C-alpha cells in the first residue's frame, strides 16, 4: 500500500500534537503516585514511623490520580475540538 508522503506527514504531526496534550500532568501524576506509595511503605513498615504518613500517602496518591484524570480529560477535549481532517471521508 502506497501512502501519500504529505498525508503521512500530516498524520504524524497530528499524533505528535495529540500525545503532547497533558504530558506534564501525566508525568507529575506518575511521580506523585510513586511518591505516595513510598510514603505509604515508610509509614507502614518503618518501626516508629510517623502516624500521619499513611493518610498523607493516600492523599498524595489521590492527587496523582486526579492529575491522570485531568490529563485524559484534557486530551479528550482536544481531540473533540480538533478532529483529524478527512477522518469521516476515509474508507478503510
N, CA, C and O atoms as a CHARMM CRD file, in Angstrom:
* protein
*
  368
    1    1 UNK  N      0.83500  -1.16900   0.00000 PROA 1      0.00000
    2    1 UNK  CA     0.00000   0.00000   0.00000 PROA 1      0.00000
    3    1 UNK  C      0.88400   1.23700   0.00000 PROA 1      0.00000
    4    1 UNK  O      1.72500   1.40800   0.88200 PROA 1      0.00000
    5    2 UNK  N      0.69600   2.07500  -0.96400 PROA 2      0.00000
    6    2 UNK  CA     1.49500   3.29200  -1.04300 PROA 2      0.00000
    7    2 UNK  C      0.76500   4.42000  -0.32500 PROA 2      0.00000
    8    2 UNK  O     -0.43600   4.62200  -0.50700 PROA 2      0.00000
    9    3 UNK  N      1.50200   5.13500   0.47800 PROA 3      0.00000
   10    3 UNK  CA     0.96000   6.26300   1.24200 PROA 3      0.00000
   11    3 UNK  C      1.44200   7.56100   0.61500 PROA 3      0.00000
   12    3 UNK  O      2.57000   7.64600   0.12900 PROA 3      0.00000
   13    4 UNK  N      0.60300   8.54300   0.63000 PROA 4      0.00000
   14    4 UNK  CA     0.97600   9.87700   0.19900 PROA 4      0.00000
   15    4 UNK  C      1.90100  10.46800   1.26800 PROA 4      0.00000
   16    4 UNK  O      1.51400  10.53200   2.43500 PROA 4      0.00000
   17    5 UNK  N      3.10800  10.90100   0.90100 PROA 5      0.00000
   18    5 UNK  CA     4.03400  11.42500   1.91900 PROA 5      0.00000
   19    5 UNK  C      3.48000  12.64100   2.66600 PROA 5      0.00000
   20    5 UNK  O      3.73600  12.81100   3.85800 PROA 5      0.00000
   21    6 UNK  N      2.72500  13.48100   1.96600 PROA 6      0.00000
   22    6 UNK  CA     2.17300  14.66200   2.64000 PROA 6      0.00000
   23    6 UNK  C      1.12300  14.24600   3.67000 PROA 6      0.00000
   24    6 UNK  O      1.07300  14.79900   4.76900 PROA 6      0.00000
   25    7 UNK  N      0.28400  13.26600   3.31100 PROA 7      0.00000
   26    7 UNK  CA    -0.73200  12.77600   4.25200 PROA 7      0.00000
   27    7 UNK  C     -0.07700  12.10100   5.45200 PROA 7      0.00000
   28    7 UNK  O     -0.52100  12.27600   6.58700 PROA 7      0.00000
   29    8 UNK  N      0.96500  11.33800   5.20400 PROA 8      0.00000
   30    8 UNK  CA     1.68900  10.68600   6.29800 PROA 8      0.00000
   31    8 UNK  C      2.31800  11.72000   7.23100 PROA 8      0.00000
   32    8 UNK  O      2.31800  11.54100   8.44900 PROA 8      0.00000
   33    9 UNK  N      2.84700  12.78900   6.66800 PROA 9      0.00000
   34    9 UNK  CA     3.43700  13.84400   7.48900 PROA 9      0.00000
   35    9 UNK  C      2.35900  14.56900   8.30700 PROA 9      0.00000
   36    9 UNK  O      2.58500  14.89100   9.47400 PROA 9      0.00000
   37   10 UNK  N      1.18800  14.82700   7.70400 PROA 10     0.00000
   38   10 UNK  CA     0.09200  15.46100   8.44700 PROA 10     0.00000
   39   10 UNK  C     -0.38300  14.56900   9.58800 PROA 10     0.00000
   40   10 UNK  O     -0.64100  15.05000  10.69100 PROA 10     0.00000
   41   11 UNK  N     -0.49800  13.27400   9.32300 PROA 11     0.00000
   42   11 UNK  CA    -0.95100  12.33100  10.35000 PROA 11     0.00000
   43   11 UNK  C      0.04700  12.26100  11.49800 PROA 11     0.00000
   44   11 UNK  O     -0.34300  12.22400  12.66500 PROA 11     0.00000
   45   12 UNK  N      1.32900  12.24300  11.16600 PROA 12     0.00000
   46   12 UNK  CA     2.37300  12.21100  12.19800 PROA 12     0.00000
   47   12 UNK  C      2.34100  13.47800  13.05000 PROA 12     0.00000
   48   12 UNK  O      2.47400  13.40900  14.27100 PROA 12     0.00000
   49   13 UNK  N      2.16400  14.63400  12.40900 PROA 13     0.00000
   50   13 UNK  CA     2.09800  15.89500  13.15500 PROA 13     0.00000
   51   13 UNK  C      0.87200  15.92000  14.06100 PROA 13     0.00000
   52   13 UNK  O      0.94900  16.40800  15.18800 PROA 13     0.00000
   53   14 UNK  N     -0.25700  15.40100  13.58200 PROA 14     0.00000
   54   14 UNK  CA    -1.47300  15.36300  14.39300 PROA 14     0.00000
   55   14 UNK  C     -1.27200  14.46400  15.61400 PROA 14     0.00000
   56   14 UNK  O     -1.64400  14.83300  16.72800 PROA 14     0.00000
   57   15 UNK  N     -0.69000  13.29800  15.40500 PROA 15     0.00000
   58   15 UNK  CA    -0.46400  12.37300  16.52600 PROA 15     0.00000
   59   15 UNK  C      0.54300  12.93800  17.52600 PROA 15     0.00000
   60   15 UNK  O      0.39500  12.73900  18.73200 PROA 15     0.00000
   61   16 UNK  N      1.56100  13.63600  17.03700 PROA 16     0.00000
   62   16 UNK  CA     2.52000  14.27200  17.95100 PROA 16     0.00000
   63   16 UNK  C      1.84800  15.34800  18.79600 PROA 16     0.00000
   64   16 UNK  O      2.11300  15.46500  19.99200 PROA 16     0.00000
   65   17 UNK  N      0.97400  16.13500  18.16300 PROA 17     0.00000
   66   17 UNK  CA     0.24700  17.16000  18.91600 PROA 17     0.00000
   67   17 UNK  C     -0.69600  16.52600  19.93400 PROA 17     0.00000
   68   17 UNK  O     -0.85600  17.04100  21.04100 PROA 17     0.00000
   69   18 UNK  N     -1.31500  15.41900  19.56200 PROA 18     0.00000
   70   18 UNK  CA    -2.21500  14.71700  20.47800 PROA 18     0.00000
   71   18 UNK  C     -1.45200  14.16200  21.67600 PROA 18     0.00000
   72   18 UNK  O     -1.90300  14.27900  22.81600 PROA 18     0.00000
   73   19 UNK  N     -0.31200  13.56500  21.41700 PROA 19     0.00000
   74   19 UNK  CA     0.48500  12.98800  22.51400 PROA 19     0.00000
   75   19 UNK  C      1.03600  14.05800  23.45100 PROA 19     0.00000
   76   19 UNK  O      1.29700  13.77800  24.62100 PROA 19     0.00000
   77   20 UNK  N      1.21400  15.27000  22.95400 PROA 20     0.00000
   78   20 UNK  CA     1.75000  16.36000  23.77700 PROA 20     0.00000
   79   20 UNK  C      0.71500  16.90400  24.76000 PROA 20     0.00000
   80   20 UNK  O      1.07800  17.56100  25.73600 PROA 20     0.00000
   81   21 UNK  N     -0.56500  16.63900  24.51500 PROA 21     0.00000
   82   21 UNK  CA    -1.61000  17.16300  25.39000 PROA 21     0.00000
   83   21 UNK  C     -1.53300  16.49100  26.76600 PROA 21     0.00000
   84   21 UNK  O     -1.67700  15.27200  26.86800 PROA 21     0.00000
   85   22 UNK  N     -1.31300  17.25900  27.79300 PROA 22     0.00000
   86   22 UNK  CA    -1.29700  16.74900  29.15500 PROA 22     0.00000
   87   22 UNK  C     -0.06500  15.94700  29.53300 PROA 22     0.00000
   88   22 UNK  O     -0.08100  15.21600  30.52300 PROA 22     0.00000
   89   23 UNK  N      1.00000  16.07400  28.75800 PROA 23     0.00000
   90   23 UNK  CA     2.20700  15.28800  29.02900 PROA 23     0.00000
   91   23 UNK  C      2.79300  15.61500  30.40800 PROA 23     0.00000
   92   23 UNK  O      3.16700  14.71200  31.15600 PROA 23     0.00000
   93   24 UNK  N      2.86900  16.89700  30.73700 PROA 24     0.00000
   94   24 UNK  CA     3.45600  17.27400  32.03000 PROA 24     0.00000
   95   24 UNK  C      2.55500  16.84200  33.18200 PROA 24     0.00000
   96   24 UNK  O      3.05200  16.45200  34.23800 PROA 24     0.00000
   97   25 UNK  N      1.23300  16.90600  32.99100 PROA 25     0.00000
   98   25 UNK  CA     0.30900  16.46600  34.04500 PROA 25     0.00000
   99   25 UNK  C      0.40800  14.95300  34.24900 PROA 25     0.00000
  100   25 UNK  O      0.35200  14.47500  35.38200 PROA 25     0.00000
  101   26 UNK  N      0.55500  14.20300  33.16000 PROA 26     0.00000
  102   26 UNK  CA     0.70800  12.74800  33.29100 PROA 26     0.00000
  103   26 UNK  C      1.99700  12.40100  34.02700 PROA 26     0.00000
  104   26 UNK  O      2.00300  11.52900  34.89600 PROA 26     0.00000
  105   27 UNK  N      3.07900  13.07600  33.68400 PROA 27     0.00000
  106   27 UNK  CA     4.35300  12.81800  34.34600 PROA 27     0.00000
  107   27 UNK  C      4.28600  13.18500  35.82500 PROA 27     0.00000
  108   27 UNK  O      4.77300  12.44100  36.67600 PROA 27     0.00000
  109   28 UNK  N      3.68600  14.32800  36.12700 PROA 28     0.00000
  110   28 UNK  CA     3.54100  14.72900  37.52900 PROA 28     0.00000
  111   28 UNK  C      2.65300  13.74200  38.28400 PROA 28     0.00000
  112   28 UNK  O      2.92700  13.43200  39.44400 PROA 28     0.00000
  113   29 UNK  N      1.59800  13.24800  37.64700 PROA 29     0.00000
  114   29 UNK  CA     0.73300  12.25300  38.27600 PROA 29     0.00000
  115   29 UNK  C      1.47100  10.96200  38.56900 PROA 29     0.00000
  116   29 UNK  O      1.28300  10.36000  39.62600 PROA 29     0.00000
  117   30 UNK  N      2.31100  10.53400  37.63500 PROA 30     0.00000
  118   30 UNK  CA     3.09700   9.32000  37.85600 PROA 30     0.00000
  119   30 UNK  C      4.07200   9.49500  39.00700 PROA 30     0.00000
  120   30 UNK  O      4.19300   8.62000  39.86500 PROA 30     0.00000
  121   31 UNK  N      4.76400  10.62200  39.02500 PROA 31     0.00000
  122   31 UNK  CA     5.73600  10.87100  40.09100 PROA 31     0.00000
  123   31 UNK  C      5.04500  10.97200  41.44800 PROA 31     0.00000
  124   31 UNK  O      5.53300  10.42700  42.43800 PROA 31     0.00000
  125   32 UNK  N      3.90900  11.66800  41.49400 PROA 32     0.00000
  126   32 UNK  CA     3.18800  11.78500  42.76000 PROA 32     0.00000
  127   32 UNK  C      2.64000  10.44000  43.22500 PROA 32     0.00000
  128   32 UNK  O      2.65300  10.15400  44.42200 PROA 32     0.00000
  129   33 UNK  N      2.16600   9.61800  42.31100 PROA 33     0.00000
  130   33 UNK  CA     1.67500   8.29700  42.70000 PROA 33     0.00000
  131   33 UNK  C      2.79800   7.43800  43.27200 PROA 33     0.00000
  132   33 UNK  O      2.61800   6.76200  44.28500 PROA 33     0.00000
  133   34 UNK  N      3.94900   7.46800  42.62000 PROA 34     0.00000
  134   34 UNK  CA     5.08500   6.69900  43.14100 PROA 34     0.00000
  135   34 UNK  C      5.55300   7.23500  44.48800 PROA 34     0.00000
  136   34 UNK  O      5.88500   6.45800  45.38400 PROA 34     0.00000
  137   35 UNK  N      5.58000   8.56600  44.63700 PROA 35     0.00000
  138   35 UNK  CA     5.97800   9.15300  45.92200 PROA 35     0.00000
  139   35 UNK  C      4.97200   8.78700  47.00500 PROA 35     0.00000
  140   35 UNK  O      5.36200   8.52200  48.14200 PROA 35     0.00000
  141   36 UNK  N      3.68100   8.76800  46.67100 PROA 36     0.00000
  142   36 UNK  CA     2.66200   8.38000  47.64500 PROA 36     0.00000
  143   36 UNK  C      2.81800   6.94100  48.09400 PROA 36     0.00000
  144   36 UNK  O      2.63600   6.62800  49.27100 PROA 36     0.00000
  145   37 UNK  N      3.15700   6.06400  47.15500 PROA 37     0.00000
  146   37 UNK  CA     3.38200   4.65400  47.52400 PROA 37     0.00000
  147   37 UNK  C      4.60000   4.54800  48.43900 PROA 37     0.00000
  148   37 UNK  O      4.57600   3.79500  49.41300 PROA 37     0.00000
  149   38 UNK  N      5.65500   5.28800  48.13800 PROA 38     0.00000
  150   38 UNK  CA     6.82900   5.26100  49.00900 PROA 38     0.00000
  151   38 UNK  C      6.49800   5.78800  50.40800 PROA 38     0.00000
  152   38 UNK  O      6.97200   5.24500  51.40600 PROA 38     0.00000
  153   39 UNK  N      5.68900   6.83900  50.47900 PROA 39     0.00000
  154   39 UNK  CA     5.27800   7.36200  51.78800 PROA 39     0.00000
  155   39 UNK  C      4.46500   6.31300  52.53900 PROA 39     0.00000
  156   39 UNK  O      4.64100   6.13600  53.74400 PROA 39     0.00000
  157   40 UNK  N      3.57300   5.61400  51.82900 PROA 40     0.00000
  158   40 UNK  CA     2.79400   4.54300  52.47300 PROA 40     0.00000
  159   40 UNK  C      3.69100   3.42600  52.99400 PROA 40     0.00000
  160   40 UNK  O      3.49300   2.92900  54.10300 PROA 40     0.00000
  161   41 UNK  N      4.66500   3.03800  52.20000 PROA 41     0.00000
  162   41 UNK  CA     5.56900   1.96300  52.62500 PROA 41     0.00000
  163   41 UNK  C      6.36300   2.38400  53.85000 PROA 41     0.00000
  164   41 UNK  O      6.52100   1.60100  54.78800 PROA 41     0.00000
  165   42 UNK  N      6.86000   3.60100  53.85000 PROA 42     0.00000
  166   42 UNK  CA     7.61900   4.08800  55.01200 PROA 42     0.00000
  167   42 UNK  C      6.71700   4.15900  56.23500 PROA 42     0.00000
  168   42 UNK  O      7.11700   3.75400  57.32600 PROA 42     0.00000
  169   43 UNK  N      5.50800   4.66800  56.06200 PROA 43     0.00000
  170   43 UNK  CA     4.59000   4.78600  57.19700 PROA 43     0.00000
  171   43 UNK  C      4.11600   3.44600  57.72700 PROA 43     0.00000
  172   43 UNK  O      3.81300   3.32100  58.91400 PROA 43     0.00000
  173   44 UNK  N      4.05000   2.45900  56.87800 PROA 44     0.00000
  174   44 UNK  CA     3.53100   1.15300  57.29700 PROA 44     0.00000
  175   44 UNK  C      4.61300   0.24000  57.85600 PROA 44     0.00000
  176   44 UNK  O      4.39100  -0.42800  58.86500 PROA 44     0.00000
  177   45 UNK  N      5.77100   0.20000  57.22300 PROA 45     0.00000
  178   45 UNK  CA     6.76300  -0.80500  57.58400 PROA 45     0.00000
  179   45 UNK  C      7.94000  -0.28900  58.38900 PROA 45     0.00000
  180   45 UNK  O      8.71100  -1.08800  58.92100 PROA 45     0.00000
  181   46 UNK  N      8.09800   1.00200  58.49400 PROA 46     0.00000
  182   46 UNK  CA     9.20200   1.53000  59.28500 PROA 46     0.00000
  183   46 UNK  C      8.77800   1.58800  60.74100 PROA 46     0.00000
  184   46 UNK  O      7.76300   2.20100  61.07100 PROA 46     0.00000
  185   47 UNK  N      9.54400   0.95600  61.60800 PROA 47     0.00000
  186   47 UNK  CA     9.22700   0.96900  63.03300 PROA 47     0.00000
  187   47 UNK  C      9.40700   2.38900  63.56700 PROA 47     0.00000
  188   47 UNK  O     10.44500   3.01900  63.36500 PROA 47     0.00000
  189   48 UNK  N      8.40400   2.86200  64.23300 PROA 48     0.00000
  190   48 UNK  CA     8.46800   4.21000  64.77300 PROA 48     0.00000
  191   48 UNK  C      8.21700   5.27600  63.72900 PROA 48     0.00000
  192   48 UNK  O      8.51300   6.45000  63.95300 PROA 48     0.00000
  193   49 UNK  N      7.67400   4.88000  62.58800 PROA 49     0.00000
  194   49 UNK  CA     7.37400   5.84400  61.52700 PROA 49     0.00000
  195   49 UNK  C      6.22200   6.74400  61.93800 PROA 49     0.00000
  196   49 UNK  O      5.42700   6.38500  62.80600 PROA 49     0.00000
  197   50 UNK  N      6.13200   7.88600  61.32900 PROA 50     0.00000
  198   50 UNK  CA     5.07500   8.83000  61.69300 PROA 50     0.00000
  199   50 UNK  C      3.69100   8.27500  61.34800 PROA 50     0.00000
  200   50 UNK  O      3.50600   7.62300  60.32000 PROA 50     0.00000
  201   51 UNK  N      2.73300   8.54700  62.22400 PROA 51     0.00000
  202   51 UNK  CA     1.38300   8.02600  62.00600 PROA 51     0.00000
  203   51 UNK  C      0.65800   8.76400  60.88400 PROA 51     0.00000
  204   51 UNK  O     -0.26900   8.21600  60.28700 PROA 51     0.00000
  205   52 UNK  N      1.06000   9.98100  60.59300 PROA 52     0.00000
  206   52 UNK  CA     0.41600  10.74700  59.53700 PROA 52     0.00000
  207   52 UNK  C      0.82300  10.26200  58.15600 PROA 52     0.00000
  208   52 UNK  O      0.21100  10.63900  57.15600 PROA 52     0.00000
  209   53 UNK  N      1.85700   9.42400  58.09700 PROA 53     0.00000
  210   53 UNK  CA     2.38200   9.00900  56.78800 PROA 53     0.00000
  211   53 UNK  C      1.36500   8.18700  55.99800 PROA 53     0.00000
  212   53 UNK  O      1.31300   8.29300  54.77300 PROA 53     0.00000
  213   54 UNK  N      0.55700   7.37100  56.67700 PROA 54     0.00000
  214   54 UNK  CA    -0.43100   6.57600  55.95500 PROA 54     0.00000
  215   54 UNK  C     -1.47800   7.47300  55.29600 PROA 54     0.00000
  216   54 UNK  O     -1.77100   7.31400  54.11100 PROA 54     0.00000
  217   55 UNK  N     -2.03000   8.39400  56.03900 PROA 55     0.00000
  218   55 UNK  CA    -3.02900   9.29900  55.46500 PROA 55     0.00000
  219   55 UNK  C     -2.39200  10.22000  54.43200 PROA 55     0.00000
  220   55 UNK  O     -2.99200  10.49600  53.39400 PROA 55     0.00000
  221   56 UNK  N     -1.21000  10.68600  54.70200 PROA 56     0.00000
  222   56 UNK  CA    -0.51200  11.55000  53.74100 PROA 56     0.00000
  223   56 UNK  C     -0.21400  10.83000  52.43800 PROA 56     0.00000
  224   56 UNK  O     -0.34600  11.41300  51.36200 PROA 56     0.00000
  225   57 UNK  N      0.18500   9.57900  52.52500 PROA 57     0.00000
  226   57 UNK  CA     0.44700   8.79300  51.32300 PROA 57     0.00000
  227   57 UNK  C     -0.80400   8.60900  50.48500 PROA 57     0.00000
  228   57 UNK  O     -0.75700   8.69500  49.25800 PROA 57     0.00000
  229   58 UNK  N     -1.92500   8.35600  51.15100 PROA 58     0.00000
  230   58 UNK  CA    -3.18600   8.18400  50.42000 PROA 58     0.00000
  231   58 UNK  C     -3.58300   9.48900  49.72800 PROA 58     0.00000
  232   58 UNK  O     -4.06200   9.46900  48.59500 PROA 58     0.00000
  233   59 UNK  N     -3.38700  10.61400  50.40200 PROA 59     0.00000
  234   59 UNK  CA    -3.71600  11.91500  49.80700 PROA 59     0.00000
  235   59 UNK  C     -2.82800  12.19500  48.59700 PROA 59     0.00000
  236   59 UNK  O     -3.31300  12.68500  47.57700 PROA 59     0.00000
  237   60 UNK  N     -1.54000  11.89100  48.69700 PROA 60     0.00000
  238   60 UNK  CA    -0.62100  12.12600  47.58600 PROA 60     0.00000
  239   60 UNK  C     -0.97900  11.23700  46.39600 PROA 60     0.00000
  240   60 UNK  O     -0.95100  11.69100  45.25200 PROA 60     0.00000
  241   61 UNK  N     -1.31400   9.97200  46.66000 PROA 61     0.00000
  242   61 UNK  CA    -1.72000   9.06500  45.57900 PROA 61     0.00000
  243   61 UNK  C     -3.00800   9.56100  44.92200 PROA 61     0.00000
  244   61 UNK  O     -3.12900   9.53400  43.69700 PROA 61     0.00000
  245   62 UNK  N     -3.95900  10.00800  45.71800 PROA 62     0.00000
  246   62 UNK  CA    -5.22200  10.52000  45.16200 PROA 62     0.00000
  247   62 UNK  C     -4.97400  11.75000  44.29300 PROA 62     0.00000
  248   62 UNK  O     -5.59900  11.89400  43.24200 PROA 62     0.00000
  249   63 UNK  N     -4.08700  12.62700  44.70600 PROA 63     0.00000
  250   63 UNK  CA    -3.77300  13.80800  43.90000 PROA 63     0.00000
  251   63 UNK  C     -3.08800  13.40700  42.60000 PROA 63     0.00000
  252   63 UNK  O     -3.35400  13.99500  41.55100 PROA 63     0.00000
  253   64 UNK  N     -2.20200  12.40200  42.66200 PROA 64     0.00000
  254   64 UNK  CA    -1.55600  11.90400  41.44800 PROA 64     0.00000
  255   64 UNK  C     -2.56500  11.34100  40.46100 PROA 64     0.00000
  256   64 UNK  O     -2.46800  11.59600  39.26100 PROA 64     0.00000
  257   65 UNK  N     -3.53800  10.57400  40.95500 PROA 65     0.00000
  258   65 UNK  CA    -4.57200  10.02200  40.08000 PROA 65     0.00000
  259   65 UNK  C     -5.47100  11.12100  39.54000 PROA 65     0.00000
  260   65 UNK  O     -5.94400  11.03100  38.40700 PROA 65     0.00000
  261   66 UNK  N     -5.71200  12.15800  40.33500 PROA 66     0.00000
  262   66 UNK  CA    -6.50500  13.28900  39.84700 PROA 66     0.00000
  263   66 UNK  C     -5.79600  13.97200  38.68200 PROA 66     0.00000
  264   66 UNK  O     -6.44900  14.42000  37.73900 PROA 66     0.00000
  265   67 UNK  N     -4.47800  14.05600  38.73600 PROA 67     0.00000
  266   67 UNK  CA    -3.72600  14.61400  37.61800 PROA 67     0.00000
  267   67 UNK  C     -3.83800  13.73200  36.38600 PROA 67     0.00000
  268   67 UNK  O     -3.94500  14.24400  35.27100 PROA 67     0.00000
  269   68 UNK  N     -3.81600  12.39700  36.56600 PROA 68     0.00000
  270   68 UNK  CA    -4.01200  11.48400  35.43500 PROA 68     0.00000
  271   68 UNK  C     -5.37700  11.72000  34.78200 PROA 68     0.00000
  272   68 UNK  O     -5.47900  11.80300  33.55800 PROA 68     0.00000
  273   69 UNK  N     -6.41100  11.82600  35.59800 PROA 69     0.00000
  274   69 UNK  CA    -7.76700  12.03800  35.08100 PROA 69     0.00000
  275   69 UNK  C     -7.84800  13.38400  34.36400 PROA 69     0.00000
  276   69 UNK  O     -8.47800  13.48800  33.31100 PROA 69     0.00000
  277   70 UNK  N     -7.21900  14.40500  34.92100 PROA 70     0.00000
  278   70 UNK  CA    -7.18700  15.71200  34.27000 PROA 70     0.00000
  279   70 UNK  C     -6.52100  15.61500  32.89500 PROA 70     0.00000
  280   70 UNK  O     -7.01300  16.18800  31.92400 PROA 70     0.00000
  281   71 UNK  N     -5.40600  14.89200  32.81400 PROA 71     0.00000
  282   71 UNK  CA    -4.69100  14.76800  31.53800 PROA 71     0.00000
  283   71 UNK  C     -5.53200  14.02300  30.50800 PROA 71     0.00000
  284   71 UNK  O     -5.54000  14.39700  29.33600 PROA 71     0.00000
  285   72 UNK  N     -6.23700  12.97900  30.92400 PROA 72     0.00000
  286   72 UNK  CA    -7.09100  12.23800  30.00000 PROA 72     0.00000
  287   72 UNK  C     -8.24200  13.11900  29.52400 PROA 72     0.00000
  288   72 UNK  O     -8.57800  13.11300  28.34000 PROA 72     0.00000
  289   73 UNK  N     -8.84500  13.87300  30.43400 PROA 73     0.00000
  290   73 UNK  CA    -9.92400  14.77300  30.05300 PROA 73     0.00000
  291   73 UNK  C     -9.45500  15.86700  29.10900 PROA 73     0.00000
  292   73 UNK  O    -10.15100  16.21200  28.15400 PROA 73     0.00000
  293   74 UNK  N     -8.28500  16.40900  29.37300 PROA 74     0.00000
  294   74 UNK  CA    -7.73000  17.44900  28.50500 PROA 74     0.00000
  295   74 UNK  C     -7.48000  16.90100  27.10400 PROA 74     0.00000
  296   74 UNK  O     -7.74500  17.57800  26.11100 PROA 74     0.00000
  297   75 UNK  N     -6.97700  15.69400  27.02800 PROA 75     0.00000
  298   75 UNK  CA    -6.71900  15.05900  25.73500 PROA 75     0.00000
  299   75 UNK  C     -8.02500  14.80000  24.99400 PROA 75     0.00000
  300   75 UNK  O     -8.11300  15.02200  23.78600 PROA 75     0.00000
  301   76 UNK  N     -9.02600  14.33500  25.71000 PROA 76     0.00000
  302   76 UNK  CA   -10.32700  14.07000  25.09900 PROA 76     0.00000
  303   76 UNK  C    -10.94000  15.35200  24.54500 PROA 76     0.00000
  304   76 UNK  O    -11.45400  15.35700  23.42700 PROA 76     0.00000
  305   77 UNK  N    -10.89100  16.43200  25.31000 PROA 77     0.00000
  306   77 UNK  CA   -11.42700  17.70600  24.83500 PROA 77     0.00000
  307   77 UNK  C    -10.65600  18.22300  23.62200 PROA 77     0.00000
  308   77 UNK  O    -11.24800  18.80800  22.71500 PROA 77     0.00000
  309   78 UNK  N     -9.34500  18.01200  23.60100 PROA 78     0.00000
  310   78 UNK  CA    -8.55500  18.45100  22.46500 PROA 78     0.00000
  311   78 UNK  C     -8.93400  17.67600  21.20600 PROA 78     0.00000
  312   78 UNK  O     -9.05300  18.26200  20.13000 PROA 78     0.00000
  313   79 UNK  N     -9.12300  16.37600  21.33200 PROA 79     0.00000
  314   79 UNK  CA    -9.48600  15.56200  20.17200 PROA 79     0.00000
  315   79 UNK  C    -10.85800  15.95900  19.65000 PROA 79     0.00000
  316   79 UNK  O    -11.07100  16.00800  18.43800 PROA 79     0.00000
  317   80 UNK  N    -11.78700  16.24200  20.55100 PROA 80     0.00000
  318   80 UNK  CA   -13.12600  16.63700  20.10900 PROA 80     0.00000
  319   80 UNK  C    -13.12400  18.00300  19.43700 PROA 80     0.00000
  320   80 UNK  O    -13.90700  18.23400  18.51500 PROA 80     0.00000
  321   81 UNK  N    -12.26700  18.90400  19.87700 PROA 81     0.00000
  322   81 UNK  CA   -12.24200  20.22700  19.26300 PROA 81     0.00000
  323   81 UNK  C    -11.31300  20.28900  18.04800 PROA 81     0.00000
  324   81 UNK  O    -11.39500  21.23400  17.26300 PROA 81     0.00000
  325   82 UNK  N    -10.43200  19.29800  17.88000 PROA 82     0.00000
  326   82 UNK  CA    -9.51300  19.24200  16.74000 PROA 82     0.00000
  327   82 UNK  C     -9.59000  17.85900  16.08700 PROA 82     0.00000
  328   82 UNK  O     -8.62900  17.09400  16.17000 PROA 82     0.00000
  329   83 UNK  N    -10.69800  17.52500  15.44600 PROA 83     0.00000
  330   83 UNK  CA   -10.77000  16.20100  14.80900 PROA 83     0.00000
  331   83 UNK  C     -9.77400  16.11500  13.66000 PROA 83     0.00000
  332   83 UNK  O     -9.41000  17.11900  13.04700 PROA 83     0.00000
  333   84 UNK  N     -9.34600  14.89300  13.38900 PROA 84     0.00000
  334   84 UNK  CA    -8.38900  14.69600  12.31500 PROA 84     0.00000
  335   84 UNK  C     -9.06100  15.04700  10.98900 PROA 84     0.00000
  336   84 UNK  O    -10.16200  14.56900  10.71600 PROA 84     0.00000
  337   85 UNK  N     -8.42300  15.87100  10.16600 PROA 85     0.00000
  338   85 UNK  CA    -9.05000  16.25800   8.90300 PROA 85     0.00000
  339   85 UNK  C     -9.24400  15.05500   7.98600 PROA 85     0.00000
  340   85 UNK  O     -8.37700  14.18900   7.87100 PROA 85     0.00000
  341   86 UNK  N    -10.38600  15.03000   7.34900 PROA 86     0.00000
  342   86 UNK  CA   -10.74700  13.98600   6.39900 PROA 86     0.00000
  343   86 UNK  C    -10.92100  12.62700   7.05600 PROA 86     0.00000
  344   86 UNK  O    -10.81900  11.60600   6.37700 PROA 86     0.00000
  345   87 UNK  N    -11.18100  12.58500   8.35900 PROA 87     0.00000
  346   87 UNK  CA   -11.34600  11.29500   9.04800 PROA 87     0.00000
  347   87 UNK  C    -12.67100  10.65400   8.66500 PROA 87     0.00000
  348   87 UNK  O    -12.74600   9.42900   8.56400 PROA 87     0.00000
  349   88 UNK  N    -13.70700  11.43600   8.45000 PROA 88     0.00000
  350   88 UNK  CA   -15.01700  10.86900   8.11400 PROA 88     0.00000
  351   88 UNK  C    -15.05400  10.37200   6.67600 PROA 88     0.00000
  352   88 UNK  O    -15.78300   9.42700   6.37600 PROA 88     0.00000
  353   89 UNK  N    -14.29400  10.98100   5.78900 PROA 89     0.00000
  354   89 UNK  CA   -14.33600  10.61600   4.38800 PROA 89     0.00000
  355   89 UNK  C    -13.40400   9.48000   4.00200 PROA 89     0.00000
  356   89 UNK  O    -13.44500   8.99900   2.87000 PROA 89     0.00000
  357   90 UNK  N    -12.56000   9.04500   4.93700 PROA 90     0.00000
  358   90 UNK  CA   -11.59700   7.99100   4.64000 PROA 90     0.00000
  359   90 UNK  C    -12.27600   6.64000   4.62400 PROA 90     0.00000
  360   90 UNK  O    -13.07500   6.33900   5.51000 PROA 90     0.00000
  361   91 UNK  N    -11.97700   5.83500   3.64900 PROA 91     0.00000
  362   91 UNK  CA   -12.53900   4.48000   3.54800 PROA 91     0.00000
  363   91 UNK  C    -11.41400   3.47800   3.75900 PROA 91     0.00000
  364   91 UNK  O    -10.46600   3.40800   2.97600 PROA 91     0.00000
  365   92 UNK  N    -11.53900   2.69600   4.84100 PROA 92     0.00000
  366   92 UNK  CA   -10.60800   1.60000   5.12100 PROA 92     0.00000
  367   92 UNK  C     -9.25600   2.05200   5.27700 PROA 92     0.00000
  368   92 UNK  O     -8.35900   1.24400   5.51600 PROA 92     0.00000
